[in-house]
Amino acid sequence: MGNLIRRQPMKIKLALLIAFAGLSAGASAEIAEFSFKDTLNVKKTVSPASVWINPVTSFDVAVISGLDRYITLSLLKSDGSLIWSTKSSLVTVDDRT
């Protein structure tokens, strides 16, 4: 789920919306961490509680969810408008780490 931000360094307020589609109603998941290189080219891994990140490269998002569902991850501006969105393939037992 990388390949998100390839621009000049800038602070981005993370307003992430995770929508889930799956077979069971009430499915839930959570973002575990973000990994990226900062403006000093240092690899950082931060929790979703970090309100501001400053990546100079794309970043990876680790998501925890149940099996047999799809995960949609969207990056929104603070006004709610969509910046970027992606949908995972079906999460299976092979995706466990």
N, CA, C and O atoms as a DFTB+ gen file, in Angstrom:
388 C
 N C O
     1  1       0.811      -1.170       0.000
     2  2       0.000       0.000       0.000
     3  2       0.865       1.247       0.000
     4  3       0.406       2.328       0.369
     5  1       2.081       1.105      -0.401
     6  2       2.963       2.243      -0.501
     7  2       2.639       3.051      -1.735
     8  3       1.511       3.014      -2.229
     9  1       3.631       3.791      -2.245
    10  2       3.455       4.554      -3.459
    11  2       2.438       5.661      -3.297
    12  3       1.734       6.001      -4.248
    13  1       2.350       6.229      -2.107
    14  2       1.321       7.212      -1.850
    15  2       1.796       8.637      -2.066
    16  3       1.135       9.398      -2.772
    17  1       2.903       9.013      -1.488
    18  2       3.296      10.415      -1.535
    19  2       4.707      10.525      -2.084
    20  3       5.654      10.025      -1.477
    21  1       4.851      11.167      -3.210
    22  2       6.154      11.418      -3.807
    23  2       6.183      12.893      -4.205
    24  3       6.133      13.233      -5.387
    25  1       6.262      13.750      -3.207
    26  2       6.281      15.189      -3.426
    27  2       7.398      15.789      -2.598
    28  3       8.100      15.085      -1.872
    29  1       7.554      17.101      -2.715
    30  2       8.512      17.780      -1.854
    31  2       8.049      17.630      -0.412
    32  3       6.856      17.466      -0.157
    33  1       8.981      17.686       0.530
    34  2       8.608      17.520       1.936
    35  2       7.508      18.491       2.352
    36  3       7.580      19.686       2.065
    37  1       6.519      17.979       3.011
    38  2       5.448      18.796       3.549
    39  2       4.759      18.029       4.651
    40  3       4.722      16.799       4.631
    41  1       4.221      18.736       5.594
    42  2       3.508      18.064       6.665
    43  2       2.109      17.720       6.173
    44  3       1.450      18.518       5.506
    45  1       1.687      16.552       6.506
    46  2       0.371      16.090       6.095
    47  2      -0.387      15.690       7.344
    48  3       0.072      14.842       8.109
    49  1      -1.526      16.286       7.552
    50  2      -2.343      15.878       8.687
    51  2      -3.066      14.605       8.277
    52  3      -3.765      14.563       7.265
    53  1      -2.885      13.590       9.073
    54  2      -3.493      12.317       8.738
    55  2      -4.927      12.278       9.219
    56  3      -5.209      12.315      10.417
    57  1      -5.809      12.203       8.268
    58  2      -7.210      11.979       8.597
    59  2      -7.577      10.750       7.786
    60  3      -7.994      10.856       6.633
    61  1      -7.423       9.606       8.385
    62  2      -7.613       8.367       7.646
    63  2      -8.974       7.770       7.937
    64  3      -9.437       7.729       9.077
    65  1      -9.590       7.315       6.880
    66  2     -10.861       6.630       7.013
    67  2     -10.664       5.236       6.474
    68  3     -10.226       5.055       5.337
    69  1     -10.983       4.256       7.282
    70  2     -10.884       2.881       6.826
    71  2     -12.293       2.354       6.673
    72  3     -13.073       2.344       7.625
    73  1     -12.611       1.924       5.483
    74  2     -13.911       1.308       5.248
    75  2     -13.669      -0.162       4.960
    76  3     -12.679      -0.517       4.320
    77  1     -14.531      -0.987       5.411
    78  2     -14.337      -2.423       5.278
    79  2     -15.504      -3.045       4.537
    80  3     -16.665      -2.735       4.804
    81  1     -15.183      -3.918       3.612
    82  2     -16.212      -4.694       2.939
    83  2     -15.862      -6.154       3.155
    84  3     -14.720      -6.556       2.933
    85  1     -16.785      -6.917       3.567
    86  2     -16.540      -8.326       3.837
    87  2     -17.844      -9.065       3.967
    88  3     -18.915      -8.496       3.753
    89  1     -17.762     -10.299       4.308
    90  2     -18.956     -11.109       4.423
    91  2     -19.714     -10.851       5.715
    92  3     -20.939     -10.968       5.741
    93  1     -19.023     -10.509       6.771
    94  2     -19.713     -10.332       8.044
    95  2     -19.970      -8.862       8.329
    96  3     -19.111      -8.008       8.111
    97  1     -21.166      -8.589       8.819
    98  2     -21.501      -7.221       9.215
    99  2     -20.754      -6.905      10.501
   100  3     -20.499      -7.796      11.310
   101  1     -20.411      -5.665      10.686
   102  2     -19.708      -5.277      11.893
   103  2     -18.238      -5.653      11.885
   104  3     -17.609      -5.706      12.943
   105  1     -17.682      -5.913      10.721
   106  2     -16.260      -6.247      10.626
   107  2     -15.439      -5.056      11.093
   108  3     -15.830      -3.905      10.898
   109  1     -14.301      -5.340      11.709
   110  2     -13.469      -4.237      12.173
   111  2     -12.006      -4.525      11.887
   112  3     -11.603      -5.671      11.690
   113  1     -11.235      -3.474      11.870
   114  2      -9.793      -3.566      11.658
   115  2      -9.180      -2.303      12.236
   116  3      -9.891      -1.383      12.641
   117  1      -7.863      -2.268      12.268
   118  2      -7.194      -1.074      12.766
   119  2      -5.846      -0.907      12.090
   120  3      -5.247      -1.872      11.618
   121  1      -5.382       0.324      12.051
   122  2      -4.044       0.611      11.552
   123  2      -3.079       0.346      12.699
   124  3      -3.245       0.882      13.794
   125  1      -2.079      -0.475      12.448
   126  2      -1.094      -0.810      13.480
   127  2       0.053       0.193      13.490
   128  3       0.490       0.628      14.555
   129  1       0.550       0.570      12.285
   130  2       1.680       1.500      12.221
   131  2       1.879       2.020      10.808
   132  3       1.381       1.444       9.841
   133  1       2.620       3.127      10.704
   134  2       3.053       3.719       9.442
   135  2       4.570       3.646       9.399
   136  3       5.229       3.871      10.415
   137  1       5.138       3.332       8.229
   138  2       6.593       3.318       8.052
   139  2       6.942       4.198       6.861
   140  3       6.297       4.126       5.814
   141  1       7.978       5.041       7.028
   142  2       8.373       5.969       5.971
   143  2       9.757       6.522       6.273
   144  3      10.292       6.304       7.360
   145  1      10.344       7.245       5.303
   146  2      11.588       7.987       5.531
   147  2      11.220       9.450       5.694
   148  3      10.443       9.997       4.911
   149  1      11.790      10.086       6.725
   150  2      11.482      11.487       6.987
   151  2      12.405      12.408       6.191
   152  3      13.176      11.946       5.351
   153  1      12.323      13.694       6.457
   154  2      13.100      14.687       5.703
   155  2      14.601      14.578       5.918
   156  3      15.378      15.137       5.143
   157  1      15.021      13.865       6.959
   158  2      16.446      13.619       7.201
   159  2      16.873      12.258       6.658
   160  3      17.970      11.783       6.952
   161  1      16.003      11.633       5.865
   162  2      16.230      10.323       5.257
   163  2      16.385       9.211       6.307
   164  3      17.088       8.226       6.083
   165  1      15.725       9.386       7.441
   166  2      15.745       8.401       8.519
   167  2      14.452       7.598       8.458
   168  3      13.360       8.162       8.399
   169  1      14.588       6.268       8.473
   170  2      13.397       5.419       8.454
   171  2      12.686       5.528       9.793
   172  3      13.295       5.357      10.850
   173  1      11.394       5.813       9.736
   174  2      10.590       5.957      10.949
   175  2       9.401       5.017      10.884
   176  3       8.845       4.764       9.816
   177  1       9.027       4.511      12.032
   178  2       7.806       3.734      12.182
   179  2       7.041       4.371      13.326
   180  3       7.538       4.447      14.450
   181  1       5.824       4.830      13.036
   182  2       5.037       5.541      14.043
   183  2       3.663       4.902      14.193
   184  3       3.177       4.204      13.304
   185  1       3.063       5.157      15.326
   186  2       1.726       4.630      15.598
   187  2       0.679       5.535      14.958
   188  3       0.979       6.675      14.602
   189  1      -0.541       5.038      14.810
   190  2      -1.603       5.874      14.245
   191  2      -1.975       7.054      15.145
   192  3      -2.683       7.961      14.709
   193  1      -1.511       7.052      16.382
   194  2      -1.774       8.181      17.284
   195  2      -0.974       9.415      16.879
   196  3      -1.278      10.520      17.328
   197  1       0.042       9.243      16.037
   198  2       0.833      10.379      15.546
   199  2      -0.030      11.196      14.600
   200  3      -0.458      10.703      13.557
   201  1      -0.281      12.434      14.963
   202  2      -1.170      13.266      14.159
   203  2      -0.460      13.799      12.925
   204  3      -1.078      13.952      11.871
   205  1       0.825      14.080      13.045
   206  2       1.583      14.633      11.926
   207  2       2.727      13.703      11.565
   208  3       3.464      13.235      12.433
   209  1       2.865      13.441      10.275
   210  2       4.055      12.759       9.780
   211  2       4.605      13.616       8.652
   212  3       3.888      14.445       8.092
   213  1       5.862      13.422       8.319
   214  2       6.496      14.244       7.299
   215  2       7.320      13.355       6.374
   216  3       8.549      13.421       6.391
   217  1       6.656      12.521       5.563
   218  2       7.400      11.614       4.693
   219  2       7.941      12.325       3.457
   220  3       7.323      13.256       2.941
   221  1       9.103      11.873       2.992
   222  2       9.639      12.348       1.722
   223  2       9.566      11.236       0.686
   224  3       9.931      11.430      -0.474
   225  1       9.101      10.093       1.103
   226  2       8.920       8.951       0.210
   227  2       7.493       8.451       0.380
   228  3       6.725       8.988       1.179
   229  1       7.153       7.434      -0.367
   230  2       5.871       6.781      -0.127
   231  2       5.913       6.176       1.273
   232  3       6.986       6.090       1.871
   233  1       4.780       5.762       1.799
   234  2       4.822       5.123       3.102
   235  2       3.962       3.874       3.113
   236  3       3.023       3.731       2.330
   237  1       4.308       2.973       4.023
   238  2       3.590       1.714       4.171
   239  2       2.685       1.798       5.388
   240  3       3.014       2.434       6.389
   241  1       1.544       1.145       5.279
   242  2       0.585       1.099       6.376
   243  2       0.373      -0.360       6.743
   244  3       0.000      -1.167       5.892
   245  1       0.610      -0.705       8.007
   246  2       0.337      -2.058       8.498
   247  2      -1.059      -2.050       9.111
   248  3      -1.356      -1.250       9.997
   249  1      -1.908      -2.951       8.627
   250  2      -3.301      -3.011       9.064
   251  2      -3.572      -4.367       9.695
   252  3      -3.112      -5.395       9.199
   253  1      -4.316      -4.366      10.784
   254  2      -4.729      -5.601      11.446
   255  2      -6.213      -5.796      11.156
   256  3      -7.025      -4.905      11.406
   257  1      -6.563      -6.971      10.624
   258  2      -7.978      -7.239      10.343
   259  2      -8.249      -8.728      10.451
   260  3      -7.339      -9.532      10.650
   261  1      -9.490      -9.067      10.318
   262  2      -9.885     -10.465      10.297
   263  2      -9.684     -11.057       8.912
   264  3      -9.259     -10.370       7.982
   265  1      -9.992     -12.324       8.790
   266  2      -9.840     -13.034       7.521
   267  2     -11.088     -12.887       6.657
   268  3     -12.160     -12.505       7.125
   269  1     -10.907     -13.204       5.383
   270  2     -11.998     -13.249       4.404
   271  2     -12.729     -11.920       4.268
   272  3     -13.959     -11.879       4.233
   273  1     -11.976     -10.851       4.193
   274  2     -12.563      -9.536       3.977
   275  2     -11.618      -8.690       3.126
   276  3     -10.438      -9.007       2.974
   277  1     -12.157      -7.627       2.584
   278  2     -11.381      -6.645       1.841
   279  2     -11.226      -5.415       2.726
   280  3     -12.103      -5.108       3.534
   281  1     -10.120      -4.722       2.572
   282  2      -9.884      -3.503       3.345
   283  2      -9.689      -2.353       2.364
   284  3      -8.881      -2.443       1.439
   285  1     -10.422      -1.291       2.572
   286  2     -10.237      -0.070       1.797
   287  2      -9.604       0.964       2.711
   288  3     -10.109       1.244       3.798
   289  1      -8.499       1.525       2.261
   290  2      -7.779       2.538       3.027
   291  2      -7.816       3.831       2.230
   292  3      -7.429       3.856       1.062
   293  1      -8.279       4.900       2.854
   294  2      -8.392       6.190       2.184
   295  2      -7.660       7.253       2.981
   296  3      -7.698       7.251       4.212
   297  1      -7.000       8.154       2.288
   298  2      -6.337       9.299       2.908
   299  2      -7.179      10.524       2.573
   300  3      -7.430      10.828       1.407
   301  1      -7.610      11.223       3.627
   302  2      -8.493      12.365       3.451
   303  2      -7.827      13.639       3.946
   304  3      -7.017      13.610       4.872
   305  1      -8.174      14.751       3.322
   306  2      -7.766      16.054       3.838
   307  2      -8.598      16.343       5.082
   308  3      -9.592      15.664       5.338
   309  1      -8.199      17.340       5.847
   310  2      -8.938      17.679       7.065
   311  2     -10.371      18.117       6.765
   312  3     -11.232      18.041       7.642
   313  1     -10.642      18.579       5.529
   314  2     -12.011      18.956       5.170
   315  2     -12.837      17.764       4.693
   316  3     -14.003      17.921       4.330
   317  1     -12.236      16.570       4.695
   318  2     -12.958      15.357       4.314
   319  2     -12.840      14.984       2.847
   320  3     -13.337      13.931       2.448
   321  1     -12.197      15.815       2.029
   322  2     -12.066      15.479       0.612
   323  2     -10.980      14.416       0.421
   324  3      -9.988      14.379       1.149
   325  1     -11.192      13.562      -0.566
   326  2     -10.325      12.410      -0.818
   327  2      -9.022      12.819      -1.496
   328  3      -9.032      13.548      -2.488
   329  1      -7.899      12.344      -0.952
   330  2      -6.592      12.518      -1.575
   331  2      -6.227      11.255      -2.343
   332  3      -5.756      11.326      -3.478
   333  1      -6.446      10.099      -1.723
   334  2      -5.990       8.832      -2.282
   335  2      -6.766       7.698      -1.640
   336  3      -7.190       7.804      -0.489
   337  1      -6.955       6.610      -2.379
   338  2      -7.650       5.454      -1.824
   339  2      -7.154       4.186      -2.514
   340  3      -6.767       4.218      -3.682
   341  1      -7.168       3.072      -1.785
   342  2      -6.804       1.777      -2.354
   343  2      -7.617       0.693      -1.666
   344  3      -8.057       0.859      -0.528
   345  1      -7.812      -0.412      -2.362
   346  2      -8.549      -1.550      -1.807
   347  2      -7.648      -2.775      -1.878
   348  3      -7.003      -3.027      -2.896
   349  1      -7.610      -3.529      -0.791
   350  2      -6.762      -4.723      -0.730
   351  2      -7.395      -5.869      -1.504
   352  3      -8.570      -5.828      -1.871
   353  1      -6.595      -6.875      -1.737
   354  2      -7.152      -8.137      -2.210
   355  2      -7.797      -8.810      -1.004
   356  3      -7.682      -8.310       0.114
   357  1      -8.461      -9.916      -1.210
   358  2      -9.105     -10.641      -0.120
   359  2      -8.060     -11.057       0.908
   360  3      -7.061     -11.682       0.552
   361  1      -8.276     -10.722       2.169
   362  2      -7.353     -11.081       3.248
   363  2      -7.561     -12.555       3.578
   364  3      -8.666     -12.978       3.916
   365  1      -6.479     -13.331       3.477
   366  2      -6.558     -14.772       3.737
   367  2      -5.530     -15.166       4.787
   368  3      -4.753     -14.332       5.253
   369  1      -5.532     -16.423       5.149
   370  2      -4.584     -16.935       6.135
   371  2      -3.139     -16.753       5.654
   372  3      -2.228     -16.652       6.476
   373  1      -2.920     -16.710       4.349
   374  2      -1.571     -16.519       3.798
   375  2      -1.017     -15.116       4.062
   376  3       0.185     -14.896       3.917
   377  1      -1.873     -14.168       4.445
   378  2      -1.437     -12.797       4.710
   379  2      -0.930     -12.596       6.128
   380  3      -0.443     -11.512       6.449
   381  1      -1.026     -13.592       6.975
   382  2      -0.561     -13.457       8.359
   383  2       0.953     -13.301       8.395
   384  3       1.669     -13.907       7.598
   385  1       1.432     -12.481       9.328
   386  2       2.884     -12.316       9.491
   387  2       3.290     -12.599      10.905
   388  3       4.472     -12.513      11.237
